[in-house]
Amino acid sequence: MLAARRQEPSAYAGMWEFPGGKVEPGESEHEALARECREELDVEIEIGPPLGEVDLASPGWVLRVWFGRITRGRPRLVAHDALRWLGAAELDDVPWMPADGPLVDRLRDVLASPTPLDWS
């Protein structure tokens, strides 16, 4: 799993997150995710099944995370100051953004499951 370390805002600098970003007016969530991965990581992705979602502190804001596969390019630092591939046993090795915590727990459960993800 690829994790990215934030540089800003200062309150969150040094914390780790799932790559992605905000949905812009006129685009779907999947379009936004693909665009953000191009802008922040310089990669093209195939979007897979959803991991889950968490309500954020701002009213009406929701963090939604999907699984994805890189189909072109290699992740590079554009908007973050570090990137790290984490295996299931390494998920607790980095300080996650508070909103990402419940999804990290969900990811751990999915990775431990004997049932493979359905990418159909």
RAZINOR-V418068 format. One record per residue. N is the residue number from 0. RES is the residue in three letters. PHI is phi in whole degrees, 0 to 359 (NA if undefined). PSI is psi in whole degrees, -180 to 180 (NA if undefined). BURIAL is I if it has 9 or more other C-alpha atoms within 8 Angstrom, else O. Layout:
n=N res=RES phi=PHI psi=PSI burial=BURIAL
n=N res=RES phi=PHI psi=PSI burial=BURIAL
This chain:
n=0 res=MET phi=NA psi=133 burial=O
n=1 res=LEU phi=269 psi=127 burial=I
n=2 res=ALA phi=243 psi=150 burial=I
n=3 res=ALA phi=234 psi=138 burial=I
n=4 res=ARG phi=263 psi=128 burial=I
n=5 res=ARG phi=288 psi=149 burial=I
n=6 res=GLN phi=256 psi=-26 burial=I
n=7 res=GLU phi=209 psi=164 burial=O
n=8 res=PRO phi=295 psi=168 burial=O
n=9 res=SER phi=303 psi=-32 burial=O
n=10 res=ALA phi=296 psi=-24 burial=O
n=11 res=TYR phi=246 psi=0 burial=I
n=12 res=ALA phi=301 psi=134 burial=I
n=13 res=GLY phi=91 psi=-7 burial=O
n=14 res=MET phi=268 psi=155 burial=I
n=15 res=TRP phi=256 psi=151 burial=I
n=16 res=GLU phi=212 psi=165 burial=I
n=17 res=PHE phi=284 psi=134 burial=I
n=18 res=PRO phi=299 psi=149 burial=I
n=19 res=GLY phi=150 psi=-160 burial=I
n=20 res=GLY phi=177 psi=-164 burial=O
n=21 res=LYS phi=280 psi=148 burial=O
n=22 res=VAL phi=279 psi=126 burial=I
n=23 res=GLU phi=273 psi=155 burial=O
n=24 res=PRO phi=306 psi=134 burial=O
n=25 res=GLY phi=87 psi=0 burial=O
n=26 res=GLU phi=241 psi=153 burial=O
n=27 res=SER phi=280 psi=169 burial=O
n=28 res=GLU phi=299 psi=-41 burial=O
n=29 res=HIS phi=292 psi=-40 burial=O
n=30 res=GLU phi=299 psi=-41 burial=O
n=31 res=ALA phi=296 psi=-44 burial=I
n=32 res=LEU phi=298 psi=-46 burial=I
n=33 res=ALA phi=297 psi=-43 burial=I
n=34 res=ARG phi=297 psi=-46 burial=O
n=35 res=GLU phi=297 psi=-39 burial=I
n=36 res=CYS phi=294 psi=-36 burial=I
n=37 res=ARG phi=296 psi=-47 burial=I
n=38 res=GLU phi=289 psi=-42 burial=I
n=39 res=GLU phi=269 psi=-24 burial=I
n=40 res=LEU phi=234 psi=-12 burial=I
n=41 res=ASP phi=62 psi=42 burial=I
n=42 res=VAL phi=227 psi=156 burial=I
n=43 res=GLU phi=259 psi=144 burial=I
n=44 res=ILE phi=230 psi=158 burial=I
n=45 res=GLU phi=257 psi=126 burial=O
n=46 res=ILE phi=272 psi=130 burial=I
n=47 res=GLY phi=254 psi=-151 burial=I
n=48 res=PRO phi=289 psi=157 burial=I
n=49 res=PRO phi=288 psi=146 burial=O
n=50 res=LEU phi=273 psi=-45 burial=I
n=51 res=GLY phi=162 psi=-172 burial=I
n=52 res=GLU phi=214 psi=157 burial=I
n=53 res=VAL phi=221 psi=134 burial=I
n=54 res=ASP phi=288 psi=137 burial=O
n=55 res=LEU phi=264 psi=170 burial=I
n=56 res=ALA phi=295 psi=-33 burial=O
n=57 res=SER phi=287 psi=127 burial=O
n=58 res=PRO phi=305 psi=131 burial=O
n=59 res=GLY phi=85 psi=-6 burial=O
n=60 res=TRP phi=268 psi=136 burial=O
n=61 res=VAL phi=227 psi=135 burial=O
n=62 res=LEU phi=265 psi=119 burial=I
n=63 res=ARG phi=243 psi=135 burial=I
n=64 res=VAL phi=234 psi=136 burial=I
n=65 res=TRP phi=241 psi=156 burial=I
n=66 res=PHE phi=285 psi=153 burial=I
n=67 res=GLY phi=207 psi=159 burial=I
n=68 res=ARG phi=236 psi=138 burial=O
n=69 res=ILE phi=283 psi=127 burial=I
n=70 res=THR phi=251 psi=-17 burial=O
n=71 res=ARG phi=207 psi=135 burial=O
n=72 res=GLY phi=91 psi=175 burial=O
n=73 res=ARG phi=235 psi=135 burial=O
n=74 res=PRO phi=303 psi=137 burial=O
n=75 res=ARG phi=224 psi=159 burial=O
n=76 res=LEU phi=288 psi=118 burial=I
n=77 res=VAL phi=234 psi=-55 burial=I
n=78 res=ALA phi=249 psi=-5 burial=I
n=79 res=HIS phi=239 psi=168 burial=I
n=80 res=ASP phi=257 psi=-4 burial=I
n=81 res=ALA phi=200 psi=149 burial=O
n=82 res=LEU phi=233 psi=148 burial=I
n=83 res=ARG phi=210 psi=132 burial=O
n=84 res=TRP phi=277 psi=127 burial=O
n=85 res=LEU phi=241 psi=131 burial=I
n=86 res=GLY phi=275 psi=172 burial=O
n=87 res=ALA phi=305 psi=-38 burial=O
n=88 res=ALA phi=283 psi=-9 burial=O
n=89 res=GLU phi=254 psi=2 burial=O
n=90 res=LEU phi=300 psi=-27 burial=I
n=91 res=ASP phi=267 psi=7 burial=O
n=92 res=ASP phi=280 psi=-11 burial=O
n=93 res=VAL phi=234 psi=151 burial=O
n=94 res=PRO phi=279 psi=111 burial=O
n=95 res=TRP phi=279 psi=153 burial=I
n=96 res=MET phi=302 psi=144 burial=I
n=97 res=PRO phi=306 psi=-41 burial=O
n=98 res=ALA phi=293 psi=-28 burial=I
n=99 res=ASP phi=282 psi=-20 burial=I
n=100 res=GLY phi=309 psi=-53 burial=I
n=101 res=PRO phi=299 psi=-31 burial=O
n=102 res=LEU phi=284 psi=-29 burial=I
n=103 res=VAL phi=295 psi=-41 burial=I
n=104 res=ASP phi=299 psi=-42 burial=O
n=105 res=ARG phi=296 psi=-42 burial=I
n=106 res=LEU phi=300 psi=-43 burial=I
n=107 res=ARG phi=302 psi=-44 burial=I
n=108 res=ASP phi=297 psi=-44 burial=O
n=109 res=VAL phi=296 psi=-44 burial=O
n=110 res=LEU phi=294 psi=-28 burial=O
n=111 res=ALA phi=276 psi=-13 burial=O
n=112 res=SER phi=289 psi=140 burial=O
n=113 res=PRO phi=285 psi=-13 burial=O
n=114 res=THR phi=271 psi=124 burial=O
n=115 res=PRO phi=291 psi=157 burial=O
n=116 res=LEU phi=295 psi=144 burial=O
n=117 res=ASP phi=266 psi=108 burial=O
n=118 res=TRP phi=265 psi=13 burial=O
n=119 res=SER phi=284 psi=NA burial=O
